[in-house]
């Protein structure tokens, strides 16, 4: 959705460099026109698990669940978030490395 805005701004000559994070449209997470993310359940998802997933999505939308709430450390043990601190979208986007418990390489070899 946002790339259309950028293209129109370039065509109109009023594009400006900026940092933009387009998060989910919590009212309709699967709407391709308004949400940057979404989830479409497959046929193997049971009704019970679907209900649990729906509750989880509602809790994310309301802020009841915060996935990036401290204390959280980077893979090398240095602090990312202090106890009780919640990361902004921008802070998550610009993380210097992966967090403890995440698999993968934090630094290029």
Secondary structure by P-SEA (a helix, b strand, c coil): caaaaaaaaaaaccccbbbbbbccccccccccccccbbbbbcccccaaaaaaaaaaaaaaaaccccccccccccccccccccccccccaaaaaaccccccccccccccc
